[in-house]
């Protein structure tokens, strides 16, 4: 079975409500992360590294930033005469804009129908991990499964909304599925990744729509646990879930750990992103930088500790930043004091300002603001 016999489908707007501050002007998939990436870079790179050469990105609204980032898909080697990257915006009038995964899938029926790949991989953009989907397909074929879901054993991330928990038999088959359970401790919680045959996907989506059932987890999966051979594939690597502003902040801070960076940025399975040619980061004579991620194009003349600075950030003399995430092209004025702050793109903070948040509640400065 060829690895590229899979079709990739990404939901870029699902979970937008979880980080409303960051998704007000952009889709979840285009939320910046880790100094130079967007959240969609991780599942999209996973697909490309797994041999998938056709990917459809489903969008709903606020997708200008996403389209600007993805472009023709050249950074992921998806700019091709045939197959490649497909942006799938909503079709029809405002009243028909889809609001659930099943409605999204129903709206791209023609895209699915015209594709030639036998299998489909569905994935959201709110989780960060490095996975080989071809191994999931191999497991799917070995078990002769109708549907294979990917899960992770551990605690359910706080604030994850409507998590799924699976009861897995010794042979890997899903015996039961709970949606939004009140559960503490370790369990098999789903990662919103699913592998199945394209024809079966279209058939099941059509069945749900004809019965006016539009809840993907309850109507598509949970209702069919006994009707189809559903198997679970355990992913044991690092998973970072963006389910709140605090979770987003902590995920960026987690990148300071060498073990996490080694798992997420495996040189054998690189994470691709839009290229921005810029000068290397420049440090002034009085600059002090420790335990931080500094992207190219930054100019640092102050003190930076435990921070993530995106491309083109400028930190002027006397400024002191601790535990901050500062996005692209922001300017931090002289003698500023900042701790536990998330600064969006193109923000300008004037000199002598002081901003203080807390680890469990970082302060957020919206895109383009002047303080």
Wavefront OBJ file of the C-alpha trace (Angstrom):
o trace
v 0.000 0.000 0.000
v 1.485 3.305 -1.078
v 1.705 5.883 1.702
v 0.402 8.572 -0.623
v -2.815 6.624 -1.149
v -4.106 8.809 1.683
v -5.977 12.091 1.382
v -5.494 14.657 4.139
v -8.328 16.852 5.449
v -7.624 19.570 8.031
v -10.248 21.503 10.008
v -8.676 24.937 10.493
v -11.534 26.654 12.367
v -12.678 23.952 14.786
v -12.033 24.992 18.414
v -11.774 28.712 17.583
v -13.893 29.457 20.649
v -11.258 28.019 22.985
v -8.797 30.884 22.463
v -11.092 33.742 21.464
v -8.401 36.343 22.094
v -6.106 34.853 19.447
v -8.800 33.693 16.996
v -10.774 36.935 16.832
v -8.923 37.951 13.663
v -7.554 34.580 12.524
v -8.432 30.889 12.320
v -7.171 28.449 14.941
v -4.848 26.946 12.334
v -3.061 30.271 11.779
v -2.389 31.039 15.462
v 1.390 31.726 15.801
v 3.440 29.345 17.921
v 7.016 28.713 18.974
v 8.729 31.769 17.466
v 8.160 31.055 13.762
v 5.363 28.520 13.248
v 1.576 28.453 12.965
v -0.500 25.682 14.544
v -1.461 24.283 11.143
v 2.229 23.705 10.320
v 2.345 20.670 12.604
v -0.517 18.513 11.251
v 0.228 19.654 7.696
v 3.934 18.750 8.009
v 2.953 15.416 9.580
v 0.866 14.656 6.503
v 3.594 15.656 4.060
v 6.209 13.652 5.971
v 3.865 10.648 5.814
v 3.781 10.706 2.020
v 0.411 12.449 1.619
v 0.493 14.678 -1.474
v -3.091 15.966 -1.479
v -4.437 17.969 1.459
v -7.685 19.902 1.757
v -7.842 22.679 4.371
v -11.425 23.426 5.423
v -12.020 27.040 6.469
v -15.039 28.867 7.823
v -14.180 32.503 8.496
v -11.243 34.767 9.391
v -9.088 32.812 6.957
v -7.188 35.673 5.284
v -4.220 35.152 7.614
v -4.352 31.404 6.962
v -4.343 31.826 3.175
v -1.491 34.320 3.393
v 0.529 31.803 5.410
v -0.208 28.733 3.274
v -0.013 30.439 -0.118
v 0.335 27.830 -2.851
v 1.739 25.261 -0.404
v 5.306 25.610 -1.725
v 6.872 25.477 1.753
v 5.352 21.998 2.201
v 6.113 20.834 -1.354
v 2.390 20.938 -2.147
v 2.538 23.445 -5.019
v 1.847 21.005 -7.834
v 0.093 20.765 -11.187
v -1.889 17.817 -9.875
v -3.039 17.213 -6.331
v -1.240 19.445 -3.791
v -2.880 21.914 -1.404
v -6.565 22.861 -1.615
v -8.190 25.677 0.392
v -11.874 24.806 0.945
v -13.785 27.928 2.070
v -17.537 27.892 2.856
v -19.873 27.679 -0.128
v -23.357 29.181 -0.340
v -25.217 31.935 1.505
v -24.575 32.990 5.102
v -27.369 30.776 6.457
v -25.692 27.669 5.054
v -22.215 28.218 6.557
v -21.327 24.963 8.344
v -20.760 24.885 12.092
v -19.775 21.270 12.771
v -17.351 18.724 11.324
v -20.202 16.795 9.698
v -21.498 19.937 8.004
v -17.972 20.765 6.874
v -17.553 17.281 5.405
v -20.956 17.452 3.728
v -20.004 20.803 2.166
v -16.844 19.325 0.572
v -18.603 16.246 -0.819
v -17.501 17.063 -4.372
v -13.860 17.434 -3.283
v -14.012 14.013 -1.630
v -15.858 12.480 -4.560
v -13.326 13.754 -7.126
v -10.319 12.556 -5.129
v -8.740 9.255 -6.120
v -7.076 8.292 -2.840
v -8.549 5.274 -1.093
v -8.067 6.466 2.500
v -8.675 9.747 4.330
v -6.920 11.225 7.355
v -8.989 13.797 9.292
v -7.251 16.097 11.762
v -7.882 19.276 13.738
v -5.342 22.073 14.212
v -5.505 22.614 17.982
v -2.887 20.019 18.977
v 0.873 19.988 18.464
v 2.716 16.700 17.982
v 4.993 14.945 15.490
v 3.415 11.756 14.137
v 3.830 9.409 11.174
v 0.352 8.856 9.726
v 1.633 6.038 7.524
v 2.092 3.973 10.704
v -1.542 4.651 11.599
v -2.588 3.456 8.138
v -0.462 0.313 8.506
v -2.164 -0.381 11.853
v -5.559 0.289 10.238
v -4.842 -2.286 7.525
v -3.394 -4.826 9.935
v -6.547 -4.762 12.072
v -8.835 -4.665 9.021
v -10.557 -1.756 10.721
v -13.368 0.369 9.326
v -12.259 3.384 11.372
v -9.055 3.992 13.325
v -8.953 6.755 15.917
v -5.756 8.055 17.521
v -5.635 8.476 21.284
v -3.132 9.444 23.967
v -2.923 7.895 27.438
v -2.770 10.522 30.160
v -4.787 13.214 31.866
v -7.376 15.107 29.861
v -6.080 18.667 29.292
v -7.924 21.148 31.525
v -10.477 23.188 29.580
v -10.457 20.921 26.525
v -14.210 21.388 26.097
v -15.723 18.129 24.829
v -12.987 15.480 25.123
v -13.533 11.892 24.063
v -12.462 8.937 26.206
v -12.142 5.449 24.742
v -12.378 2.022 26.358
v -9.856 -0.083 24.449
v -9.826 -3.903 24.319
v -6.487 -5.774 24.533
v -6.521 -6.228 20.741
v -6.986 -2.472 20.235
v -10.688 -2.417 19.384
v -12.790 0.427 20.774
v -15.430 -1.075 23.070
v -16.974 2.146 24.322
v -16.665 5.881 23.813
v -17.542 8.669 26.248
v -18.007 12.302 25.217
v -17.268 15.052 27.757
v -17.049 12.693 30.756
v -16.464 13.922 34.291
v -13.247 11.973 34.721
v -10.072 12.487 36.711
v -6.753 10.709 36.389
v -5.180 9.033 33.364
v -7.348 7.720 30.545
v -7.338 7.101 26.788
v -8.423 10.490 25.441
v -8.823 11.140 21.731
v -6.579 13.396 19.632
v -9.219 14.236 16.982
v -7.368 12.201 14.333
v -9.223 9.602 12.309
v -8.306 7.264 9.431
v -10.868 5.488 7.254
v -11.778 4.722 3.649
v -12.911 7.724 1.619
v -15.985 5.931 0.264
v -17.048 4.888 3.766
v -16.577 8.455 5.026
v -18.860 9.863 2.333
v -21.440 7.154 3.010
v -21.489 7.738 6.774
v -21.608 11.526 6.385
v -24.535 11.203 3.987
v -26.330 8.900 6.437
v -25.905 11.368 9.314
v -27.019 14.359 7.244
v -30.120 12.511 5.993
v -31.101 11.871 9.631
v -30.417 15.499 10.630
v -27.546 14.403 12.874
v -24.644 16.870 12.908
v -22.640 16.080 16.042
v -19.492 14.376 14.774
v -18.470 12.711 18.040
v -21.918 11.534 19.144
v -23.675 10.863 15.839
v -20.769 9.812 13.617
v -18.535 7.932 16.058
v -20.301 7.093 19.327
v -23.497 5.895 17.625
v -21.485 3.522 15.426
v -19.120 1.942 17.959
v -21.117 -1.317 17.791
v -21.858 -1.076 14.067
v -18.323 -0.775 12.682
v -14.881 -2.130 13.473
v -13.399 0.904 15.235
v -9.838 0.528 16.521
v -7.645 2.815 18.598
v -4.012 3.663 17.798
v -2.029 4.932 20.795
v 0.347 7.840 20.240
v 2.966 7.902 22.986
v 4.895 11.071 22.089
v 4.558 14.652 23.311
v 1.150 16.284 22.757
v 0.467 19.975 23.459
v -3.204 20.999 23.366
v -4.357 24.588 22.759
v -7.579 24.659 24.779
v -7.202 28.026 26.564
v -4.967 31.084 26.652
v -3.158 29.605 29.641
v -2.617 26.319 27.767
v -1.250 28.268 24.784
v 1.144 30.178 27.037
v 2.299 27.018 28.826
v 2.831 25.207 25.503
v 5.184 27.957 24.344
v 7.031 27.847 27.668
v 7.334 24.051 27.404
v 9.513 24.499 24.327
v 12.333 25.545 26.676
v 12.706 21.867 27.617
v 15.247 20.072 25.374
v 13.297 16.802 25.523
v 10.127 18.446 24.201
v 11.997 20.221 21.399
v 13.713 16.977 20.417
v 10.355 15.172 20.091
v 8.486 17.937 18.279
v 11.300 18.968 15.934
v 12.710 15.631 14.857
v 15.240 16.280 12.041
v 14.019 13.127 10.294
v 10.477 14.533 10.296
v 10.893 18.330 10.053
v 8.136 20.843 10.682
v 7.837 23.119 7.646
v 6.568 26.690 7.677
v 6.405 29.782 5.494
v 9.901 31.065 4.787
v 10.713 34.658 5.713
v 14.255 35.573 4.719
v 15.616 37.861 7.405
v 18.872 38.742 9.094
v 20.064 36.702 12.091
v 19.025 37.912 15.541
v 21.167 40.827 16.722
v 22.147 41.449 20.341
v 23.279 44.826 21.723
v 26.295 45.295 23.974
v 24.129 45.460 27.086
v 21.752 42.638 26.133
v 21.159 39.790 28.594
v 19.350 36.715 27.267
v 18.790 33.433 29.110
v 16.638 30.318 28.527
v 14.744 31.897 25.644
v 13.804 31.170 22.044
v 14.801 34.059 19.787
v 13.742 33.967 16.120
v 15.642 35.499 13.225
v 15.262 39.221 12.600
v 15.041 40.124 16.295
v 16.978 43.035 17.779
v 17.569 42.616 21.512
v 19.166 45.404 23.545
v 17.497 44.714 26.907
v 17.054 41.723 29.222
v 15.077 38.665 28.107
v 14.480 35.673 30.411
v 12.298 32.607 29.742
v 10.672 34.201 26.696
v 9.661 33.285 23.150
v 10.345 36.101 20.674
v 8.980 35.750 17.142
v 10.555 37.114 13.980
v 11.334 40.818 13.812
v 10.730 41.641 17.500
v 12.644 44.628 18.871
v 13.493 44.938 22.577
v 14.976 48.349 23.339
v 17.560 49.296 25.979
v 16.593 48.939 29.606
v 13.548 46.754 28.852
v 13.177 43.669 31.043
v 11.044 40.757 29.804
v 10.345 37.618 31.820
v 8.031 34.719 30.920
v 6.621 36.437 27.840
v 5.475 35.400 24.365
v 6.048 38.265 21.912
v 4.790 37.772 18.365
v 6.089 39.002 15.048
v 7.290 42.602 14.528
v 6.291 43.824 17.993
v 8.342 46.664 19.518
v 9.025 46.788 23.256
v 10.064 50.299 24.304
v 12.972 51.305 26.523
v 12.778 50.623 30.266
v 9.588 48.526 30.006
v 8.883 45.838 32.613
v 6.868 42.829 31.454
v 6.129 39.509 33.145
v 3.662 36.802 32.033
v 2.461 38.725 28.973
v 1.347 37.448 25.551
v 1.888 40.149 22.910
v 0.241 39.694 19.507
v 1.667 40.803 16.148
v 2.576 44.416 15.297
v 2.097 45.679 18.848
v 3.978 48.768 19.968
v 4.606 49.231 23.681
v 5.924 52.694 24.514
v 8.826 53.293 26.865
v 8.539 53.032 30.644
v 5.415 50.834 30.582
v 4.889 48.062 33.137
v 2.697 45.019 32.428
v 2.290 42.148 34.872
v 0.211 38.991 34.582
v 0.297 35.704 36.438
v 1.333 32.208 35.392
v -2.250 30.939 35.419
v -3.610 34.132 33.795
v -1.176 35.831 31.410
v -2.020 39.316 30.184
v -2.905 39.454 26.459
v -2.228 42.455 24.195
v -4.285 42.318 20.987
v -2.899 42.553 17.457
v -1.756 46.005 16.348
v -2.345 47.666 19.743
v -0.326 50.672 20.913
v 0.267 50.958 24.660
l 1 2 3 4 5 6 7 8 9 10 11 12 13 14 15 16 17 18 19 20 21 22 23 24 25 26 27 28 29 30 31 32 33 34 35 36 37 38 39 40 41 42 43 44 45 46 47 48 49 50 51 52 53 54 55 56 57 58 59 60 61 62 63 64 65 66 67 68 69 70 71 72 73 74 75 76 77 78 79 80 81 82 83 84 85 86 87 88 89 90 91 92 93 94 95 96 97 98 99 100 101 102 103 104 105 106 107 108 109 110 111 112 113 114 115 116 117 118 119 120 121 122 123 124 125 126 127 128 129 130 131 132 133 134 135 136 137 138 139 140 141 142 143 144 145 146 147 148 149 150 151 152 153 154 155 156 157 158 159 160 161 162 163 164 165 166 167 168 169 170 171 172 173 174 175 176 177 178 179 180 181 182 183 184 185 186 187 188 189 190 191 192 193 194 195 196 197 198 199 200 201 202 203 204 205 206 207 208 209 210 211 212 213 214 215 216 217 218 219 220 221 222 223 224 225 226 227 228 229 230 231 232 233 234 235 236 237 238 239 240 241 242 243 244 245 246 247 248 249 250 251 252 253 254 255 256 257 258 259 260 261 262 263 264 265 266 267 268 269 270 271 272 273 274 275 276 277 278 279 280 281 282 283 284 285 286 287 288 289 290 291 292 293 294 295 296 297 298 299 300 301 302 303 304 305 306 307 308 309 310 311 312 313 314 315 316 317 318 319 320 321 322 323 324 325 326 327 328 329 330 331 332 333 334 335 336 337 338 339 340 341 342 343 344 345 346 347 348 349 350 351 352 353 354 355 356 357 358 359 360 361 362 363 364 365 366 367 368 369 370 371
